[in-house]
Amino acid sequence: MKIGTDAMVLGAFASAENQDHILDIGAGTGVLSLMLAQKAKQLDITSVEFDAAALEDLQHNFEKAPFDSVFRIVPEDFNTFLPDRKFDVIISNPPFYKNSFTAGNGESRSKARNEEHLTFDALISKSAAMLNENGKMYLIAPYSERITIMKLSAENKLFVQQEIIIHGKPGIPSRSIFCLTNKKVMDPEKIQFTIRDSAGNYTNEYIELTKEFHSKDLRS
């Protein structure tokens, strides 16, 4: 299963230790759900995904997963999702691209990655209502949207506990990963993290962070 660097870094930074109920929003092929299941045992994972092609892969990947977690697939649009429980951890690699309908992509694929379908406002406000008292939400967003994410979080009484600023190459911030909590944080942690060096090779910090999820040594 091919895993992009965005999902890889998000899943590697996210923690589900000593937690029970996990929600993966826009689960796609199940990468983040599977990464958390690999890191923490006996989780109850709910994966919400509405795209038919992704759902087929999602089902296949969960059936083949060698983990002892319980995987629940919800074939539904998150905008209409009404869970019967709250969650200890919510994780999402949400759509990034505004007005991203382009020729050749196909309507289904464009819809799955289009921010007009699932806005950051809807994502954060609905997630805040689904989070347990001591729960955490992890999400990744374009670096250009970080102020928007912090503003929406504050409006929904979520606090930034940690922000990881992702640099695709040195000095070029492209994404921010947020860990949000409903407990007030006085001094949120900020981490600078670089995926590739100036020569285009993976950095040591990326290799070390993600090594348990790769089938081969990235240094070779």
Contacts in CASP RR format, 6 or more apart in sequence:
PFRMAT RR
TARGET T0000
AUTHOR 0000-0000-0000
METHOD contacts of the structure
MODEL  1
MKIGTDAMVLGAFASAENQDHILDIGAGTGVLSLMLAQKAKQLDITSVEF
DAAALEDLQHNFEKAPFDSVFRIVPEDFNTFLPDRKFDVIISNPPFYKNS
FTAGNGESRSKARNEEHLTFDALISKSAAMLNENGKMYLIAPYSERITIM
KLSAENKLFVQQEIIIHGKPGIPSRSIFCLTNKKVMDPEKIQFTIRDSAG
NYTNEYIELTKEFHSKDLRS
1 29 0 8 1.000
1 31 0 8 1.000
1 61 0 8 1.000
3 31 0 8 1.000
3 213 0 8 1.000
4 31 0 8 1.000
5 168 0 8 1.000
5 195 0 8 1.000
5 206 0 8 1.000
6 93 0 8 1.000
6 140 0 8 1.000
6 166 0 8 1.000
6 175 0 8 1.000
7 31 0 8 1.000
7 32 0 8 1.000
7 35 0 8 1.000
7 93 0 8 1.000
8 31 0 8 1.000
8 35 0 8 1.000
8 210 0 8 1.000
8 213 0 8 1.000
9 140 0 8 1.000
9 164 0 8 1.000
9 166 0 8 1.000
9 175 0 8 1.000
9 177 0 8 1.000
9 193 0 8 1.000
9 195 0 8 1.000
9 206 0 8 1.000
9 209 0 8 1.000
9 210 0 8 1.000
10 32 0 8 1.000
10 91 0 8 1.000
10 93 0 8 1.000
10 138 0 8 1.000
10 139 0 8 1.000
10 140 0 8 1.000
10 177 0 8 1.000
11 31 0 8 1.000
11 32 0 8 1.000
11 35 0 8 1.000
11 36 0 8 1.000
11 91 0 8 1.000
11 138 0 8 1.000
12 35 0 8 1.000
12 209 0 8 1.000
12 210 0 8 1.000
12 213 0 8 1.000
13 138 0 8 1.000
13 164 0 8 1.000
13 177 0 8 1.000
13 179 0 8 1.000
13 209 0 8 1.000
14 32 0 8 1.000
14 35 0 8 1.000
14 36 0 8 1.000
14 89 0 8 1.000
14 91 0 8 1.000
14 138 0 8 1.000
14 179 0 8 1.000
15 39 0 8 1.000
15 40 0 8 1.000
15 89 0 8 1.000
15 136 0 8 1.000
16 22 0 8 1.000
16 36 0 8 1.000
16 39 0 8 1.000
16 40 0 8 1.000
16 43 0 8 1.000
16 88 0 8 1.000
16 89 0 8 1.000
17 39 0 8 1.000
17 40 0 8 1.000
18 40 0 8 1.000
19 40 0 8 1.000
19 43 0 8 1.000
19 88 0 8 1.000
19 89 0 8 1.000
19 135 0 8 1.000
20 43 0 8 1.000
20 44 0 8 1.000
20 88 0 8 1.000
21 43 0 8 1.000
21 44 0 8 1.000
21 46 0 8 1.000
21 85 0 8 1.000
21 86 0 8 1.000
21 87 0 8 1.000
21 88 0 8 1.000
21 89 0 8 1.000
21 132 0 8 1.000
22 33 0 8 1.000
22 36 0 8 1.000
22 43 0 8 1.000
22 44 0 8 1.000
22 45 0 8 1.000
22 46 0 8 1.000
22 87 0 8 1.000
22 88 0 8 1.000
22 89 0 8 1.000
22 90 0 8 1.000
22 91 0 8 1.000
23 45 0 8 1.000
23 46 0 8 1.000
23 48 0 8 1.000
23 83 0 8 1.000
23 87 0 8 1.000
23 89 0 8 1.000
23 90 0 8 1.000
23 91 0 8 1.000
23 127 0 8 1.000
23 130 0 8 1.000
24 30 0 8 1.000
24 32 0 8 1.000
24 33 0 8 1.000
24 36 0 8 1.000
24 45 0 8 1.000
24 46 0 8 1.000
24 47 0 8 1.000
24 48 0 8 1.000
24 91 0 8 1.000
24 92 0 8 1.000
25 48 0 8 1.000
25 78 0 8 1.000
25 90 0 8 1.000
25 91 0 8 1.000
25 92 0 8 1.000
25 94 0 8 1.000
25 123 0 8 1.000
25 127 0 8 1.000
26 47 0 8 1.000
26 48 0 8 1.000
26 49 0 8 1.000
26 50 0 8 1.000
26 78 0 8 1.000
26 92 0 8 1.000
26 93 0 8 1.000
26 94 0 8 1.000
26 112 0 8 1.000
26 118 0 8 1.000
27 33 0 8 1.000
27 47 0 8 1.000
27 48 0 8 1.000
27 49 0 8 1.000
27 54 0 8 1.000
27 58 0 8 1.000
27 73 0 8 1.000
28 47 0 8 1.000
28 49 0 8 1.000
28 51 0 8 1.000
28 54 0 8 1.000
28 57 0 8 1.000
28 58 0 8 1.000
28 112 0 8 1.000
29 54 0 8 1.000
29 57 0 8 1.000
29 58 0 8 1.000
29 61 0 8 1.000
30 47 0 8 1.000
30 49 0 8 1.000
30 57 0 8 1.000
30 58 0 8 1.000
30 61 0 8 1.000
30 62 0 8 1.000
32 91 0 8 1.000
32 92 0 8 1.000
32 93 0 8 1.000
33 45 0 8 1.000
33 47 0 8 1.000
33 62 0 8 1.000
33 71 0 8 1.000
34 61 0 8 1.000
34 62 0 8 1.000
34 65 0 8 1.000
34 67 0 8 1.000
35 213 0 8 1.000
36 43 0 8 1.000
36 45 0 8 1.000
36 89 0 8 1.000
36 91 0 8 1.000
37 43 0 8 1.000
37 45 0 8 1.000
37 65 0 8 1.000
37 67 0 8 1.000
37 69 0 8 1.000
37 71 0 8 1.000
38 67 0 8 1.000
38 212 0 8 1.000
38 213 0 8 1.000
41 67 0 8 1.000
41 68 0 8 1.000
41 69 0 8 1.000
42 68 0 8 1.000
42 69 0 8 1.000
43 69 0 8 1.000
43 70 0 8 1.000
44 69 0 8 1.000
44 70 0 8 1.000
44 72 0 8 1.000
45 69 0 8 1.000
45 70 0 8 1.000
45 71 0 8 1.000
45 72 0 8 1.000
46 72 0 8 1.000
46 74 0 8 1.000
46 83 0 8 1.000
46 87 0 8 1.000
47 58 0 8 1.000
47 62 0 8 1.000
47 71 0 8 1.000
47 72 0 8 1.000
47 73 0 8 1.000
47 74 0 8 1.000
48 74 0 8 1.000
48 76 0 8 1.000
48 78 0 8 1.000
48 81 0 8 1.000
49 55 0 8 1.000
49 58 0 8 1.000
49 73 0 8 1.000
49 74 0 8 1.000
49 75 0 8 1.000
50 75 0 8 1.000
50 76 0 8 1.000
50 77 0 8 1.000
50 78 0 8 1.000
50 112 0 8 1.000
51 108 0 8 1.000
51 109 0 8 1.000
51 111 0 8 1.000
51 112 0 8 1.000
52 108 0 8 1.000
53 108 0 8 1.000
53 109 0 8 1.000
54 112 0 8 1.000
55 73 0 8 1.000
55 75 0 8 1.000
58 73 0 8 1.000
59 73 0 8 1.000
62 71 0 8 1.000
62 73 0 8 1.000
65 71 0 8 1.000
74 81 0 8 1.000
77 118 0 8 1.000
78 118 0 8 1.000
78 122 0 8 1.000
78 123 0 8 1.000
78 126 0 8 1.000
79 117 0 8 1.000
79 118 0 8 1.000
79 122 0 8 1.000
79 126 0 8 1.000
81 126 0 8 1.000
83 130 0 8 1.000
86 130 0 8 1.000
86 131 0 8 1.000
86 132 0 8 1.000
87 130 0 8 1.000
87 131 0 8 1.000
87 132 0 8 1.000
87 135 0 8 1.000
88 132 0 8 1.000
88 134 0 8 1.000
88 135 0 8 1.000
88 136 0 8 1.000
89 135 0 8 1.000
89 136 0 8 1.000
89 137 0 8 1.000
89 138 0 8 1.000
90 127 0 8 1.000
90 130 0 8 1.000
90 131 0 8 1.000
90 135 0 8 1.000
90 136 0 8 1.000
90 137 0 8 1.000
90 138 0 8 1.000
91 137 0 8 1.000
91 138 0 8 1.000
91 139 0 8 1.000
92 123 0 8 1.000
92 127 0 8 1.000
92 137 0 8 1.000
92 138 0 8 1.000
92 139 0 8 1.000
92 140 0 8 1.000
93 139 0 8 1.000
93 140 0 8 1.000
94 115 0 8 1.000
94 118 0 8 1.000
94 120 0 8 1.000
94 123 0 8 1.000
94 139 0 8 1.000
94 140 0 8 1.000
94 141 0 8 1.000
95 112 0 8 1.000
95 113 0 8 1.000
95 114 0 8 1.000
95 115 0 8 1.000
95 117 0 8 1.000
95 118 0 8 1.000
96 113 0 8 1.000
96 115 0 8 1.000
96 141 0 8 1.000
96 142 0 8 1.000
97 113 0 8 1.000
97 114 0 8 1.000
97 115 0 8 1.000
98 114 0 8 1.000
98 115 0 8 1.000
98 116 0 8 1.000
99 114 0 8 1.000
99 116 0 8 1.000
100 110 0 8 1.000
100 113 0 8 1.000
100 114 0 8 1.000
100 115 0 8 1.000
101 107 0 8 1.000
101 110 0 8 1.000
101 114 0 8 1.000
102 110 0 8 1.000
111 117 0 8 1.000
120 141 0 8 1.000
120 145 0 8 1.000
120 148 0 8 1.000
120 149 0 8 1.000
120 152 0 8 1.000
121 152 0 8 1.000
123 139 0 8 1.000
124 137 0 8 1.000
124 139 0 8 1.000
124 149 0 8 1.000
124 152 0 8 1.000
124 153 0 8 1.000
124 156 0 8 1.000
124 158 0 8 1.000
124 180 0 8 1.000
125 152 0 8 1.000
125 155 0 8 1.000
125 156 0 8 1.000
127 137 0 8 1.000
128 137 0 8 1.000
128 156 0 8 1.000
128 157 0 8 1.000
128 158 0 8 1.000
128 182 0 8 1.000
131 137 0 8 1.000
131 158 0 8 1.000
131 182 0 8 1.000
133 182 0 8 1.000
134 181 0 8 1.000
134 183 0 8 1.000
135 181 0 8 1.000
135 182 0 8 1.000
136 161 0 8 1.000
136 179 0 8 1.000
136 180 0 8 1.000
136 181 0 8 1.000
137 158 0 8 1.000
137 178 0 8 1.000
137 179 0 8 1.000
137 180 0 8 1.000
137 181 0 8 1.000
138 177 0 8 1.000
138 178 0 8 1.000
138 179 0 8 1.000
138 180 0 8 1.000
139 149 0 8 1.000
139 177 0 8 1.000
139 178 0 8 1.000
139 180 0 8 1.000
140 166 0 8 1.000
140 175 0 8 1.000
140 176 0 8 1.000
140 177 0 8 1.000
140 178 0 8 1.000
141 148 0 8 1.000
141 149 0 8 1.000
141 175 0 8 1.000
141 176 0 8 1.000
141 178 0 8 1.000
142 174 0 8 1.000
142 175 0 8 1.000
142 176 0 8 1.000
143 165 0 8 1.000
143 166 0 8 1.000
143 173 0 8 1.000
143 174 0 8 1.000
143 175 0 8 1.000
143 176 0 8 1.000
145 176 0 8 1.000
146 163 0 8 1.000
146 165 0 8 1.000
146 176 0 8 1.000
146 178 0 8 1.000
149 176 0 8 1.000
149 178 0 8 1.000
150 160 0 8 1.000
150 178 0 8 1.000
153 159 0 8 1.000
153 160 0 8 1.000
153 178 0 8 1.000
153 180 0 8 1.000
157 182 0 8 1.000
158 180 0 8 1.000
158 181 0 8 1.000
158 182 0 8 1.000
159 180 0 8 1.000
159 181 0 8 1.000
159 182 0 8 1.000
159 183 0 8 1.000
159 184 0 8 1.000
159 185 0 8 1.000
159 188 0 8 1.000
160 178 0 8 1.000
160 179 0 8 1.000
160 180 0 8 1.000
160 185 0 8 1.000
160 188 0 8 1.000
161 179 0 8 1.000
161 180 0 8 1.000
161 181 0 8 1.000
161 183 0 8 1.000
161 185 0 8 1.000
161 188 0 8 1.000
161 189 0 8 1.000
162 177 0 8 1.000
162 178 0 8 1.000
162 179 0 8 1.000
162 188 0 8 1.000
162 189 0 8 1.000
162 190 0 8 1.000
162 191 0 8 1.000
163 176 0 8 1.000
163 177 0 8 1.000
163 178 0 8 1.000
163 179 0 8 1.000
163 188 0 8 1.000
163 189 0 8 1.000
163 190 0 8 1.000
163 191 0 8 1.000
164 176 0 8 1.000
164 177 0 8 1.000
164 190 0 8 1.000
164 191 0 8 1.000
164 193 0 8 1.000
165 173 0 8 1.000
165 175 0 8 1.000
165 176 0 8 1.000
165 190 0 8 1.000
165 191 0 8 1.000
165 192 0 8 1.000
165 193 0 8 1.000
166 173 0 8 1.000
166 174 0 8 1.000
166 175 0 8 1.000
166 176 0 8 1.000
166 177 0 8 1.000
166 193 0 8 1.000
166 194 0 8 1.000
166 195 0 8 1.000
167 173 0 8 1.000
167 174 0 8 1.000
167 192 0 8 1.000
167 193 0 8 1.000
167 194 0 8 1.000
167 195 0 8 1.000
168 174 0 8 1.000
168 194 0 8 1.000
168 195 0 8 1.000
168 196 0 8 1.000
169 194 0 8 1.000
169 195 0 8 1.000
169 196 0 8 1.000
169 197 0 8 1.000
169 198 0 8 1.000
169 200 0 8 1.000
170 194 0 8 1.000
170 197 0 8 1.000
170 198 0 8 1.000
171 194 0 8 1.000
193 205 0 8 1.000
193 206 0 8 1.000
193 209 0 8 1.000
194 203 0 8 1.000
194 205 0 8 1.000
194 206 0 8 1.000
195 202 0 8 1.000
195 203 0 8 1.000
195 206 0 8 1.000
196 202 0 8 1.000
196 203 0 8 1.000
196 206 0 8 1.000
197 203 0 8 1.000
202 218 0 8 1.000
202 219 0 8 1.000
206 218 0 8 1.000
207 218 0 8 1.000
207 219 0 8 1.000
210 218 0 8 1.000
211 217 0 8 1.000
211 218 0 8 1.000
END
